[in-house]
Amino acid sequence: MSLPYNLRVNTSVPFPALVIGASGIKVTKQNGIWTISPDYTAFPQVATISDPANTYVLVWNAISGLFSVVPASAVNSSKVVRTLTAAGPYTALPTDEVLLINQTVGAAFTVNVDWSARTKPLRIVDGKGDAATNNITITPTAGQTQLGTVNYSYIIDGNGGSITLTPLPDNTGAY
C-alpha cells in the first residue's frame, strides 16, 4: 500500500551532527555557520629544530595560490644574495642579505646601509679577493651606530674578507 501523495514530514536534523577538530584543527559553529581553522595553541613553540632535514614547513605562494611542504633546512638556506659587479657606491636594500662585491674595475667600493630599514643581518663579502688593495667600506646612514660607534664606517681591508652586521633591536644601527 502506498502513502497518499499529500503527506509530508518535516524534521530538523542537524548535519553534521558531531564535528570535532584534531591535530591542530579547530572547529567552531556560530549562527549555524561552521568554521574550520588552524589551532596554533595546539602546537608547541621550539627555539631550535633538532632534525631540520626531516622536519617540514607548510608554505603558501600568494601568486599561484598553492601550498607546498618544504624541509625546514631549506627555509633558512634561501638568502637574497646580490653580486655587485658595477663600480660603487651601492645602497643596500632592506631585502639584501648577502652582498658579494665582485666589481670588474679595480677600485675601492662603498656600501651605504640604512639600519633603520633593516630587520635581517647583512653580510658583505669581498668576492673578487682584492680588498687589501681595493678596500670595501660599510657606511651607516648619518647618526646611526655601527659596531658601538655613531657614524662609524667599517672597512674590509683583507683579501677575501667579510663581515656580518646585525641590526640593533631599536633600529638605530648595527653590531
MARVOPA-986900 format. One record per residue: residue number from 1; x, y, z of N, C-alpha, C, O, CB in turn. Coordinates in Angstrom, 2 decimals. Glycine has a CB too. Example, Ala and Ser with C-alpha at 12.3 -4.5 7.8 and 13.67 -1.06 7.14 Angstrom:
<recs>
<rec 1 <13.19 -5.69 7.80> <12.30 -4.50 7.80> <13.20 -3.30 7.80> <14.24 -3.32 8.46> <11.31 -4.47 9.05>>
<rec 2 <12.85 -2.25 7.08> <13.67 -1.06 7.14> <12.90 0.03 7.87> <13.41 1.14 8.04> <14.08 -0.60 5.72>>
</recs>
This chain:
<recs>
<rec 1 <0.84 -1.17 0.00> <0.00 0.00 0.00> <0.89 1.23 0.00> <1.87 1.27 0.74> <-0.96 0.00 1.21>>
<rec 2 <0.58 2.20 -0.79> <1.38 3.42 -0.87> <0.71 4.53 -0.07> <-0.50 4.54 0.14> <1.57 3.84 -2.34>>
<rec 3 <1.55 5.46 0.36> <1.07 6.60 1.14> <0.42 7.62 0.21> <0.78 7.72 -0.96> <2.22 7.25 1.94>>
<rec 4 <-0.53 8.37 0.74> <-1.13 9.43 -0.08> <-0.08 10.46 -0.48> <0.86 10.74 0.28> <-2.29 10.11 0.68>>
<rec 5 <-0.24 11.02 -1.65> <0.76 11.96 -2.17> <0.83 13.27 -1.41> <1.83 13.99 -1.56> <0.47 12.24 -3.60>>
<rec 6 <-0.15 13.63 -0.61> <-0.13 14.90 0.09> <0.37 14.80 1.53> <0.19 15.74 2.31> <-1.50 15.50 0.08>>
<rec 7 <0.98 13.69 1.91> <1.52 13.52 3.25> <2.97 13.99 3.25> <3.78 13.54 2.44> <1.41 12.03 3.71>>
<rec 8 <3.31 14.89 4.17> <4.67 15.42 4.26> <5.18 15.28 5.67> <4.41 15.34 6.63> <4.73 16.90 3.81>>
<rec 9 <6.49 15.09 5.80> <7.13 15.02 7.10> <8.28 16.02 7.11> <9.17 15.93 6.26> <7.63 13.55 7.42>>
<rec 10 <8.28 16.95 8.03> <9.37 17.91 8.19> <10.07 17.63 9.50> <9.45 17.63 10.56> <8.86 19.38 8.14>>
<rec 11 <11.37 17.40 9.43> <12.16 17.20 10.64> <13.37 18.11 10.60> <13.84 18.49 9.53> <12.59 15.71 10.80>>
<rec 12 <13.85 18.43 11.75> <15.05 19.26 11.86> <16.19 18.36 12.33> <16.28 18.01 13.51> <14.84 20.46 12.85>>
<rec 13 <17.05 17.99 11.39> <18.19 17.14 11.70> <19.45 17.95 11.42> <19.73 18.30 10.28> <18.16 15.80 10.87>>
<rec 14 <20.21 18.23 12.47> <21.45 18.99 12.21> <22.45 18.12 11.46> <22.67 16.96 11.81> <22.07 19.50 13.54>>
<rec 15 <23.04 18.70 10.43> <24.08 17.97 9.71> <25.29 18.87 9.60> <25.12 20.02 9.18> <23.59 17.51 8.30>>
<rec 16 <26.44 18.48 9.91> <26.75 17.20 10.55> <26.36 17.24 12.02> <26.33 18.31 12.63> <28.23 16.87 10.39>>
<rec 17 <26.08 16.10 12.56> <25.62 16.01 13.93> <26.75 16.25 14.91> <26.53 16.85 15.96> <24.99 14.65 14.18>>
<rec 18 <27.97 15.79 14.60> <29.10 15.94 15.50> <30.34 16.26 14.69> <30.71 15.50 13.79> <29.31 14.66 16.36>>
<rec 19 <30.98 17.38 15.00> <32.22 17.76 14.31> <33.23 18.12 15.39> <32.97 18.95 16.26> <31.98 18.96 13.32>>
<rec 20 <34.38 17.50 15.33> <35.45 17.82 16.28> <36.74 18.04 15.52> <36.94 17.48 14.44> <35.61 16.69 17.35>>
<rec 21 <37.61 18.84 16.07> <38.91 19.08 15.47> <39.97 18.24 16.15> <39.82 17.86 17.31> <39.27 20.56 15.56>>
<rec 22 <41.04 17.95 15.43> <42.15 17.17 15.97> <43.44 17.63 15.30> <43.40 18.22 14.22> <41.93 15.64 15.77>>
<rec 23 <44.56 17.36 15.93> <45.88 17.65 15.36> <46.02 19.09 14.90> <46.50 19.35 13.79> <46.15 16.72 14.21>>
<rec 24 <45.63 20.02 15.73> <45.81 21.43 15.40> <44.71 22.03 14.56> <44.90 23.11 13.99> <47.08 21.60 14.71>>
<rec 25 <43.57 21.38 14.47> <42.43 21.91 13.72> <41.33 22.27 14.72> <40.97 21.47 15.58> <41.91 20.88 12.66>>
<rec 26 <40.81 23.49 14.60> <39.76 23.99 15.49> <38.46 24.09 14.70> <38.45 24.58 13.57> <40.16 25.38 16.11>>
<rec 27 <37.36 23.62 15.29> <36.05 23.68 14.66> <35.13 24.50 15.56> <35.00 24.23 16.75> <35.46 22.25 14.41>>
<rec 28 <34.50 25.51 14.98> <33.55 26.33 15.74> <32.26 26.48 14.93> <32.27 26.38 13.70> <34.15 27.73 16.08>>
<rec 29 <31.16 26.72 15.64> <29.87 26.95 14.99> <29.24 28.18 15.62> <29.10 28.27 16.84> <28.92 25.71 15.11>>
<rec 30 <28.88 29.13 14.76> <28.24 30.34 15.25> <27.13 30.73 14.28> <27.36 30.86 13.08> <29.27 31.51 15.42>>
<rec 31 <25.94 30.91 14.79> <24.76 31.24 13.98> <24.55 30.25 12.84> <24.17 30.64 11.74> <24.90 32.65 13.41>>
<rec 32 <24.81 28.97 13.11> <24.60 27.93 12.11> <25.70 27.79 11.07> <25.57 27.00 10.14> <23.33 28.18 11.42>>
<rec 33 <26.78 28.56 11.23> <27.89 28.50 10.27> <29.08 27.81 10.92> <29.54 28.21 11.98> <28.28 29.93 9.78>>
<rec 34 <29.55 26.77 10.26> <30.72 26.02 10.74> <31.98 26.67 10.21> <32.06 27.05 9.04> <30.64 24.53 10.30>>
<rec 35 <32.98 26.81 11.08> <34.29 27.34 10.68> <35.37 26.35 11.10> <35.44 25.94 12.26> <34.54 28.74 11.32>>
<rec 36 <36.20 25.98 10.14> <37.32 25.08 10.40> <38.59 25.88 10.16> <38.78 26.43 9.08> <37.27 23.78 9.49>>
<rec 37 <39.46 25.94 11.18> <40.67 26.76 11.07> <41.81 26.14 11.86> <41.58 25.26 12.70> <40.39 28.19 11.57>>
<rec 38 <43.04 26.57 11.60> <44.18 26.06 12.38> <44.07 26.52 13.84> <43.65 27.64 14.11> <45.52 26.52 11.77>>
<rec 39 <44.46 25.66 14.75> <44.50 26.00 16.17> <45.97 26.03 16.58> <46.54 25.01 16.98> <43.68 24.96 17.04>>
<rec 40 <46.59 27.20 16.48> <48.02 27.33 16.73> <48.39 27.07 18.19> <49.55 26.78 18.50> <48.48 28.72 16.33>>
<rec 41 <47.42 27.18 19.09> <47.71 26.90 20.50> <48.00 25.42 20.75> <48.53 25.06 21.79> <46.54 27.35 21.38>>
<rec 42 <47.64 24.57 19.79> <47.88 23.13 19.94> <49.33 22.75 19.60> <49.75 21.62 19.87> <46.93 22.35 19.04>>
<rec 43 <50.07 23.69 19.03> <51.44 23.38 18.62> <52.43 23.99 19.60> <52.30 25.17 19.95> <51.72 23.90 17.20>>
<rec 44 <53.41 23.22 20.06> <54.41 23.79 20.97> <55.38 24.69 20.20> <55.68 24.45 19.03> <55.18 22.66 21.69>>
<rec 45 <55.87 25.72 20.87> <56.89 26.58 20.29> <58.25 26.04 20.68> <58.48 25.69 21.83> <56.73 28.06 20.75>>
<rec 46 <59.16 25.96 19.71> <60.51 25.47 19.96> <61.51 26.50 19.46> <61.25 27.21 18.49> <60.74 24.09 19.27>>
<rec 47 <62.66 26.58 20.14> <63.69 27.54 19.75> <64.58 26.99 18.65> <65.09 27.76 17.82> <64.53 27.92 20.96>>
<rec 48 <64.77 25.68 18.62> <65.60 25.07 17.59> <64.91 23.82 17.06> <64.05 23.24 17.72> <67.01 24.72 18.15>>
<rec 49 <65.30 23.44 15.87> <64.76 22.23 15.25> <65.87 21.17 15.31> <66.95 21.38 14.77> <64.28 22.49 13.77>>
<rec 50 <65.58 20.06 15.96> <66.62 19.04 16.16> <66.97 18.29 14.88> <68.10 17.83 14.74> <66.17 18.06 17.21>>
<rec 51 <66.05 18.16 13.94> <66.30 17.42 12.70> <65.71 18.21 11.53> <64.68 17.81 10.99> <65.68 15.99 12.77>>
<rec 52 <66.35 19.32 11.10> <65.77 20.17 10.07> <65.60 19.49 8.71> <64.73 19.89 7.93> <66.62 21.38 9.89>>
<rec 53 <66.42 18.48 8.41> <66.29 17.80 7.11> <65.01 16.97 7.03> <64.50 16.74 5.94> <67.50 16.90 6.87>>
<rec 54 <64.49 16.53 8.18> <63.30 15.70 8.19> <62.11 16.38 8.85> <61.11 15.74 9.16> <63.59 14.39 8.90>>
<rec 55 <62.21 17.69 9.07> <61.12 18.47 9.62> <60.62 19.38 8.50> <61.41 20.03 7.83> <61.57 19.30 10.88>>
<rec 56 <59.31 19.42 8.31> <58.75 20.14 7.17> <57.89 21.31 7.62> <57.31 21.31 8.71> <57.93 19.20 6.31>>
<rec 57 <57.82 22.32 6.74> <57.07 23.54 6.98> <56.07 23.70 5.84> <56.41 23.48 4.68> <58.01 24.78 7.09>>
<rec 58 <54.84 24.09 6.17> <53.84 24.37 5.15> <53.97 25.82 4.73> <53.93 26.71 5.58> <52.40 24.06 5.67>>
<rec 59 <54.14 26.07 3.43> <54.29 27.43 2.92> <53.23 27.67 1.85> <52.75 26.73 1.22> <55.72 27.68 2.35>>
<rec 60 <52.89 28.94 1.65> <51.86 29.30 0.69> <52.42 30.32 -0.28> <53.05 31.29 0.14> <50.60 29.85 1.38>>
<rec 61 <52.19 30.12 -1.57> <52.61 31.04 -2.62> <51.41 31.93 -2.96> <50.41 31.44 -3.48> <53.13 30.28 -3.88>>
<rec 62 <51.52 33.22 -2.67> <50.40 34.14 -2.87> <50.08 34.34 -4.34> <48.94 34.68 -4.67> <50.72 35.48 -2.23>>
<rec 63 <51.03 34.14 -5.24> <50.77 34.33 -6.67> <50.03 33.13 -7.25> <49.02 33.29 -7.94> <52.10 34.56 -7.42>>
<rec 64 <50.53 31.94 -6.97> <49.89 30.74 -7.52> <48.69 30.28 -6.69> <47.83 29.56 -7.18> <50.90 29.60 -7.63>>
<rec 65 <48.65 30.69 -5.42> <47.58 30.26 -4.53> <47.74 28.82 -4.07> <46.78 28.20 -3.60> <46.26 30.43 -5.21>>
<rec 66 <48.96 28.28 -4.20> <49.20 26.89 -3.85> <50.01 26.76 -2.57> <50.86 27.60 -2.27> <49.92 26.18 -4.98>>
<rec 67 <49.73 25.70 -1.81> <50.50 25.36 -0.63> <51.56 24.34 -1.03> <51.34 23.54 -1.94> <49.59 24.82 0.51>>
<rec 68 <52.70 24.37 -0.35> <53.77 23.40 -0.57> <54.35 23.01 0.77> <54.29 23.78 1.73> <54.86 23.95 -1.51>>
<rec 69 <54.93 21.81 0.83> <55.64 21.36 2.01> <57.12 21.47 1.71> <57.60 20.93 0.71> <55.23 19.89 2.41>>
<rec 70 <57.86 22.17 2.57> <59.28 22.46 2.35> <60.07 21.98 3.57> <59.63 22.21 4.70> <59.52 23.98 2.09>>
<rec 71 <61.22 21.33 3.37> <62.05 20.96 4.52> <62.51 22.22 5.27> <62.86 23.22 4.65> <63.28 20.12 4.07>>
<rec 72 <62.50 22.16 6.58> <62.91 23.31 7.39> <64.35 23.72 7.06> <64.69 24.89 7.18> <62.78 22.99 8.89>>
<rec 73 <65.18 22.77 6.66> <66.57 23.09 6.32> <66.65 24.01 5.10> <67.61 24.76 4.98> <67.36 21.80 6.04>>
<rec 74 <65.66 23.97 4.21> <65.66 24.82 3.02> <65.18 26.23 3.32> <65.53 27.17 2.60> <64.80 24.21 1.95>>
<rec 75 <64.37 26.40 4.35> <63.82 27.72 4.66> <64.92 28.70 5.04> <64.92 29.84 4.57> <62.79 27.62 5.79>>
<rec 76 <65.84 28.28 5.85> <66.91 29.15 6.31> <68.00 29.33 5.27> <68.76 30.30 5.33> <67.50 28.62 7.58>>
<rec 77 <68.10 28.40 4.32> <69.21 28.45 3.38> <68.95 29.35 2.18> <69.89 29.67 1.45> <69.53 27.08 2.91>>
<rec 78 <67.72 29.77 1.95> <67.46 30.62 0.80> <67.62 32.08 1.19> <66.72 32.70 1.75> <66.05 30.36 0.23>>
<rec 79 <68.77 32.61 0.89> <69.08 34.00 1.21> <69.09 34.84 -0.06> <69.32 34.34 -1.16> <70.45 34.11 1.93>>
<rec 80 <68.84 36.13 0.10> <68.90 37.05 -1.03> <70.36 37.47 -1.19> <70.89 38.26 -0.41> <67.95 38.30 -0.81>>
<rec 81 <70.99 36.90 -2.21> <72.40 37.17 -2.49> <72.48 38.07 -3.72> <71.93 37.74 -4.78> <73.22 35.84 -2.69>>
<rec 82 <73.15 39.19 -3.58> <73.30 40.12 -4.70> <74.79 40.24 -5.02> <75.60 40.57 -4.16> <72.68 41.53 -4.36>>
<rec 83 <75.14 39.96 -6.28> <76.51 40.11 -6.73> <76.64 41.47 -7.39> <75.93 41.78 -8.34> <76.93 38.96 -7.71>>
<rec 84 <77.56 42.28 -6.88> <77.75 43.65 -7.38> <79.00 43.68 -8.25> <80.11 43.49 -7.76> <77.86 44.68 -6.20>>
<rec 85 <78.81 43.94 -9.55> <79.94 43.97 -10.47> <80.25 45.39 -10.96> <81.35 45.64 -11.44> <79.67 43.07 -11.66>>
<rec 86 <79.29 46.31 -10.84> <79.49 47.69 -11.27> <80.23 48.47 -10.18> <80.26 48.06 -9.02> <78.14 48.37 -11.59>>
<rec 87 <80.80 49.59 -10.57> <81.51 50.45 -9.61> <80.52 50.98 -8.58> <79.35 51.22 -8.90> <82.23 51.62 -10.34>>
<rec 88 <80.99 51.17 -7.35> <80.14 51.66 -6.27> <79.98 53.16 -6.33> <80.47 53.79 -7.27> <80.71 51.26 -4.93>>
<rec 89 <79.31 53.74 -5.37> <78.78 53.12 -4.17> <77.46 52.38 -4.44> <76.82 52.57 -5.48> <78.56 54.17 -3.09>>
<rec 90 <77.09 51.54 -3.48> <75.83 50.81 -3.55> <75.10 51.02 -2.24> <75.69 50.92 -1.16> <76.07 49.29 -3.83>>
<rec 91 <73.79 51.32 -2.33> <72.96 51.45 -1.14> <72.21 50.14 -0.95> <71.40 49.74 -1.79> <71.97 52.66 -1.26>>
<rec 92 <72.48 49.47 0.16> <71.88 48.16 0.44> <70.37 48.29 0.57> <69.86 49.20 1.23> <72.47 47.55 1.71>>
<rec 93 <69.67 47.37 -0.08> <68.22 47.32 0.03> <67.84 46.59 1.32> <68.60 45.75 1.79> <67.59 46.61 -1.21>>
<rec 94 <66.68 46.90 1.90> <66.27 46.20 3.12> <66.15 44.69 2.94> <66.24 43.95 3.91> <64.95 46.75 3.60>>
<rec 95 <65.96 44.23 1.70> <65.82 42.79 1.43> <67.15 42.10 1.18> <67.20 40.87 1.18> <64.92 42.58 0.25>>
<rec 96 <68.23 42.85 0.96> <69.55 42.24 0.72> <70.00 41.51 1.98> <69.86 42.02 3.09> <70.59 43.31 0.31>>
<rec 97 <70.55 40.30 1.80> <71.08 39.55 2.94> <72.57 39.30 2.80> <73.30 39.30 3.79> <70.34 38.23 3.09>>
<rec 98 <73.03 39.08 1.56> <74.45 38.88 1.30> <74.82 39.73 0.09> <74.17 39.65 -0.95> <74.79 37.36 1.05>>
<rec 99 <75.86 40.54 0.24> <76.37 41.33 -0.87> <77.76 40.80 -1.23> <78.68 40.85 -0.41> <76.43 42.86 -0.51>>
<rec 100 <77.90 40.29 -2.45> <79.18 39.82 -2.95> <79.78 40.94 -3.78> <79.28 41.24 -4.87> <79.03 38.50 -3.80>>
<rec 101 <80.82 41.57 -3.28> <81.45 42.67 -4.00> <82.44 42.05 -4.98> <83.48 41.53 -4.59> <82.17 43.68 -3.02>>
<rec 102 <82.10 42.13 -6.26> <82.89 41.49 -7.31> <82.97 42.43 -8.51> <82.77 42.02 -9.65> <82.29 40.11 -7.72>>
<rec 103 <83.26 43.71 -8.24> <83.25 44.70 -9.31> <84.36 44.43 -10.31> <85.44 43.96 -9.96> <83.39 46.11 -8.72>>
<rec 104 <84.07 44.75 -11.56> <85.01 44.48 -12.64> <86.17 45.47 -12.66> <87.26 45.13 -13.12> <84.30 44.50 -13.96>>
<rec 105 <85.95 46.67 -12.18> <87.03 47.66 -12.12> <87.76 47.53 -10.80> <87.14 47.29 -9.77> <86.49 49.11 -12.30>>
<rec 106 <89.06 47.69 -10.82> <89.84 47.62 -9.59> <89.81 48.95 -8.86> <90.63 49.82 -9.14> <91.28 47.21 -9.88>>
<rec 107 <88.89 49.11 -7.93> <88.78 50.36 -7.18> <88.11 50.07 -5.84> <87.48 49.03 -5.64> <87.97 51.42 -7.98>>
<rec 108 <88.28 51.01 -4.92> <87.61 50.89 -3.62> <86.10 50.89 -3.84> <85.60 51.39 -4.85> <88.03 52.06 -2.66>>
<rec 109 <85.36 50.32 -2.87> <83.92 50.17 -3.00> <83.26 50.58 -1.70> <83.76 50.25 -0.62> <83.52 48.72 -3.39>>
<rec 110 <82.14 51.29 -1.78> <81.40 51.70 -0.59> <80.00 51.13 -0.62> <79.31 51.17 -1.63> <81.35 53.24 -0.48>>
<rec 111 <79.59 50.57 0.54> <78.22 50.09 0.72> <77.58 50.99 1.77> <78.06 51.06 2.91> <78.18 48.57 1.15>>
<rec 112 <76.51 51.67 1.40> <75.76 52.52 2.33> <74.58 51.71 2.86> <73.89 51.04 2.10> <75.27 53.84 1.64>>
<rec 113 <74.36 51.78 4.19> <73.30 50.98 4.82> <72.46 51.87 5.73> <72.98 52.59 6.58> <73.91 49.80 5.61>>
<rec 114 <71.14 51.79 5.54> <70.20 52.45 6.46> <69.70 51.37 7.42> <68.81 50.60 7.07> <69.00 53.15 5.69>>
<rec 115 <70.28 51.32 8.61> <69.94 50.26 9.56> <68.53 50.39 10.11> <67.99 49.41 10.63> <70.92 50.27 10.71>>
<rec 116 <67.92 51.56 10.00> <66.55 51.71 10.49> <65.55 50.98 9.60> <64.42 50.72 10.02> <66.18 53.19 10.57>>
<rec 117 <65.94 50.65 8.36> <65.05 49.98 7.42> <65.27 48.47 7.37> <64.60 47.78 6.61> <65.23 50.56 6.04>>
<rec 118 <66.19 47.95 8.19> <66.55 46.53 8.10> <66.07 45.75 9.31> <66.04 46.26 10.43> <68.05 46.38 7.96>>
<rec 119 <65.69 44.49 9.07> <65.33 43.60 10.16> <66.24 42.37 10.19> <66.31 41.68 11.20> <63.88 43.17 10.03>>
<rec 120 <66.94 42.10 9.08> <67.80 40.92 8.99> <69.26 41.35 8.94> <69.58 42.46 8.53> <67.45 40.08 7.75>>
<rec 121 <70.16 40.45 9.37> <71.59 40.74 9.27> <72.01 40.92 7.81> <71.37 40.40 6.89> <72.42 39.61 9.92>>
<rec 122 <73.09 41.66 7.61> <73.65 41.90 6.29> <75.09 41.43 6.28> <75.89 41.84 7.11> <73.55 43.40 5.90>>
<rec 123 <75.42 40.55 5.33> <76.78 40.06 5.18> <77.37 40.69 3.92> <76.76 40.64 2.86> <76.83 38.50 5.10>>
<rec 124 <78.56 41.27 4.05> <79.27 41.87 2.93> <80.54 41.06 2.73> <81.30 40.86 3.68> <79.58 43.39 3.19>>
<rec 125 <80.78 40.60 1.49> <81.89 39.70 1.19> <82.73 40.25 0.06> <82.20 40.73 -0.94> <81.37 38.31 0.84>>
<rec 126 <84.05 40.18 0.22> <84.98 40.52 -0.87> <85.00 39.33 -1.83> <85.78 38.40 -1.65> <86.43 40.85 -0.33>>
<rec 127 <84.15 39.37 -2.84> <84.03 38.26 -3.78> <85.14 38.20 -4.79> <85.39 37.14 -5.37> <82.74 38.34 -4.49>>
<rec 128 <85.81 39.32 -5.02> <86.90 39.36 -6.01> <88.24 38.97 -5.38> <89.16 38.54 -6.07> <87.00 40.76 -6.63>>
<rec 129 <88.33 39.13 -4.06> <89.56 38.76 -3.38> <90.67 39.78 -3.47> <91.85 39.43 -3.43> <90.06 37.49 -3.91>>
<rec 130 <90.29 41.07 -3.60> <91.32 42.11 -3.70> <91.08 43.27 -2.73> <91.49 44.40 -3.01> <91.38 42.64 -5.12>>
<rec 131 <90.42 43.00 -1.60> <90.08 44.07 -0.66> <91.31 44.67 0.02> <91.23 45.78 0.55> <89.14 43.54 0.40>>
<rec 132 <92.44 43.97 0.03> <93.65 44.56 0.62> <94.10 45.76 -0.21> <94.61 46.74 0.34> <94.80 43.50 0.70>>
<rec 133 <93.89 45.69 -1.52> <94.25 46.80 -2.41> <93.07 47.73 -2.61> <93.23 48.95 -2.62> <94.73 46.28 -3.76>>
<rec 134 <91.87 47.16 -2.79> <90.65 47.92 -3.05> <89.67 47.70 -1.90> <88.80 46.84 -1.95> <90.01 47.50 -4.42>>
<rec 135 <89.84 48.52 -0.86> <89.04 48.38 0.36> <87.55 48.48 0.09> <87.10 49.14 -0.85> <89.44 49.44 1.37>>
<rec 136 <86.78 47.79 0.95> <85.31 47.87 0.92> <84.89 48.56 2.21> <85.20 48.08 3.30> <84.64 46.44 0.76>>
<rec 137 <84.18 49.67 2.09> <83.76 50.46 3.24> <82.26 50.33 3.43> <81.49 50.52 2.49> <84.17 51.94 3.08>>
<rec 138 <81.85 50.01 4.67> <80.43 49.92 5.00> <80.09 51.13 5.85> <80.58 51.29 6.97> <80.08 48.57 5.76>>
<rec 139 <79.23 52.00 5.31> <78.90 53.27 5.96> <77.43 53.32 6.33> <76.56 53.11 5.48> <79.26 54.45 5.04>>
<rec 140 <77.12 53.59 7.62> <75.71 53.70 8.02> <75.15 55.07 7.65> <75.90 56.01 7.37> <75.56 53.45 9.54>>
<rec 141 <73.83 55.18 7.66> <73.18 56.47 7.47> <73.61 57.39 8.61> <73.82 56.93 9.73> <71.62 56.31 7.44>>
<rec 142 <73.76 58.68 8.32> <74.22 59.65 9.30> <73.42 59.56 10.60> <72.19 59.51 10.59> <74.12 61.06 8.74>>
<rec 143 <74.15 59.53 11.73> <73.54 59.47 13.05> <73.30 58.07 13.57> <72.89 57.91 14.72> <72.26 60.20 13.03>>
<rec 144 <73.55 57.05 12.75> <73.34 55.68 13.19> <74.63 55.10 13.77> <75.74 55.51 13.43> <72.84 54.81 12.02>>
<rec 145 <74.44 54.12 14.66> <75.55 53.46 15.33> <75.95 52.22 14.54> <75.09 51.46 14.08> <75.18 53.08 16.78>>
<rec 146 <77.24 52.02 14.39> <77.73 50.80 13.78> <78.90 50.31 14.62> <79.87 51.03 14.83> <78.16 51.03 12.28>>
<rec 147 <78.80 49.08 15.10> <79.81 48.49 15.97> <80.11 49.36 17.19> <81.26 49.53 17.59> <81.10 48.25 15.19>>
<rec 148 <79.05 49.92 17.76> <79.16 50.66 19.01> <79.55 52.12 18.88> <79.66 52.81 19.89> <80.13 50.00 19.86>>
<rec 149 <79.77 52.61 17.67> <80.19 53.99 17.48> <79.28 54.68 16.48> <78.98 54.13 15.42> <81.66 54.06 17.02>>
<rec 150 <78.85 55.90 16.81> <77.98 56.67 15.91> <78.78 57.06 14.68> <79.92 57.51 14.78> <77.41 57.93 16.63>>
<rec 151 <78.16 56.89 13.50> <78.75 57.25 12.20> <80.04 56.50 11.88> <80.88 57.00 11.13> <79.01 58.73 12.16>>
<rec 152 <80.22 55.33 12.45> <81.44 54.55 12.23> <81.36 53.77 10.91> <80.40 53.03 10.68> <81.69 53.58 13.40>>
<rec 153 <82.35 53.95 10.06> <82.44 53.20 8.81> <83.43 52.06 9.00> <84.59 52.27 9.35> <82.88 54.12 7.62>>
<rec 154 <82.95 50.86 8.77> <83.79 49.66 8.89> <84.45 49.40 7.55> <83.82 49.52 6.50> <82.96 48.41 9.36>>
<rec 155 <85.74 49.03 7.58> <86.48 48.78 6.35> <86.94 47.33 6.29> <87.58 46.82 7.22> <87.70 49.73 6.25>>
<rec 156 <86.60 46.66 5.19> <87.13 45.34 4.90> <88.41 45.57 4.10> <88.36 46.07 2.98> <86.09 44.42 4.11>>
<rec 157 <89.55 45.22 4.69> <90.83 45.51 4.03> <91.72 44.28 3.90> <92.94 44.40 3.77> <91.57 46.58 4.80>>
<rec 158 <91.11 43.11 3.94> <91.85 41.86 3.75> <91.26 41.09 2.58> <90.04 41.02 2.43> <91.82 41.00 5.03>>
<rec 159 <92.11 40.53 1.75> <91.63 39.78 0.59> <90.69 38.66 1.02> <91.03 37.86 1.90> <92.82 39.21 -0.21>>
<rec 160 <89.52 38.61 0.40> <88.53 37.59 0.73> <87.80 37.84 2.04> <87.07 36.97 2.51> <89.18 36.26 0.78>>
<rec 161 <87.99 39.01 2.62> <87.38 39.33 3.91> <85.87 39.50 3.82> <85.30 39.71 2.75> <88.00 40.59 4.48>>
<rec 162 <85.23 39.41 4.98> <83.78 39.61 5.03> <83.39 40.01 6.45> <84.16 39.86 7.39> <83.01 38.32 4.59>>
<rec 163 <82.17 40.52 6.57> <81.61 40.85 7.87> <80.09 40.67 7.79> <79.48 40.92 6.76> <81.99 42.32 8.31>>
<rec 164 <79.51 40.22 8.89> <78.06 40.14 9.02> <77.66 41.11 10.12> <78.11 40.99 11.26> <77.58 38.67 9.34>>
<rec 165 <76.82 42.07 9.77> <76.34 43.06 10.73> <74.86 42.82 10.97> <74.09 42.61 10.03> <76.60 44.51 10.21>>
<rec 166 <74.47 42.86 12.24> <73.09 42.58 12.65> <72.46 43.88 13.18> <73.05 44.56 14.02> <73.05 41.46 13.75>>
<rec 167 <71.25 44.23 12.67> <70.60 45.46 13.14> <70.32 45.40 14.64> <69.99 44.35 15.18> <69.30 45.69 12.37>>
<rec 168 <70.45 46.54 15.29> <70.10 46.66 16.71> <68.58 46.56 16.86> <67.85 46.96 15.96> <70.63 48.00 17.31>>
<rec 169 <68.10 46.03 17.98> <66.64 45.89 18.17> <65.87 47.20 18.05> <64.70 47.20 17.66> <66.37 45.28 19.52>>
<rec 170 <66.52 48.33 18.39> <65.83 49.62 18.32> <66.00 50.32 16.97> <65.58 51.47 16.81> <66.33 50.53 19.43>>
<rec 171 <66.62 49.64 15.99> <66.83 50.15 14.63> <67.66 51.42 14.55> <67.49 52.22 13.63> <65.51 50.41 13.99>>
<rec 172 <68.57 51.60 15.50> <69.43 52.78 15.48> <70.81 52.50 14.89> <71.64 53.40 14.80> <69.57 53.34 16.87>>
<rec 173 <71.06 51.26 14.51> <72.36 50.90 13.98> <72.51 49.40 13.92> <71.53 48.66 13.84> <73.48 51.50 14.81>>
<rec 174 <73.80 48.95 13.96> <74.09 47.52 13.86> <75.32 47.18 14.68> <76.12 48.05 15.02> <74.29 47.11 12.38>>
<rec 175 <75.48 45.90 14.98> <76.66 45.43 15.67> <77.23 44.23 14.95> <78.24 43.67 15.37> <76.34 45.07 17.13>>
</recs>
